[in-house]
Amino acid sequence: MRRLYISAALVLLLAVLSGLHVWHLNDFTEELAGRLSKAQEMAGQEDWEGAARLTREVKDLWMKHEGYLHVTLRHEDIDAVLISLDETLAFLEGAEKQPAEYAASNARLLTQLGLLVEAELPTLTNIL
């Protein structure tokens, strides 16, 4: 009977840790998405330096959390977000500003961040 209690406690602990992970990941990606959306607005107002600064801040935050992200998420997803961040920064920091390409790259990045959380949710689609 003792084994059953220990097993149930471990399953409960894993469920709680999984829930905390999804909660933290959601908060983290929402913070990043908010900054990227603000950068999009700034670029729309021709404030390319401000948009680049915000996007660099997002990349710095992403890099600070990279250890945690590599432990909890798929490496392909993490690498794809990092590549999109670099691509988005390249559009912002390039000599020739390309608003449409930047907007598309930023939208792809926002979608990738949203999909990170969606992939971690305990839905029937993710379980099967």
Number of C-alpha atoms within 10 A of each C-alpha: 6 7 8 9 10 11 12 12 12 12 12 12 12 12 13 12 12 16 15 12 17 20 14 13 20 19 13 16 20 16 14 22 21 13 17 25 18 16 23 24 16 17 20 13 10 13 14 21 14 17 25 22 15 21 25 17 15 20 18 12 14 19 13 11 12 15 10 12 16 14 9 14 16 12 11 10 16 17 12 14 20 17 13 18 22 16 17 24 21 15 21 25 15 10 8 8 15 11 16 10 14 19 17 12 20 24 18 16 23 21 13 19 22 15 13 19 20 14 15 19 17 13 10 7 8 10 9 5
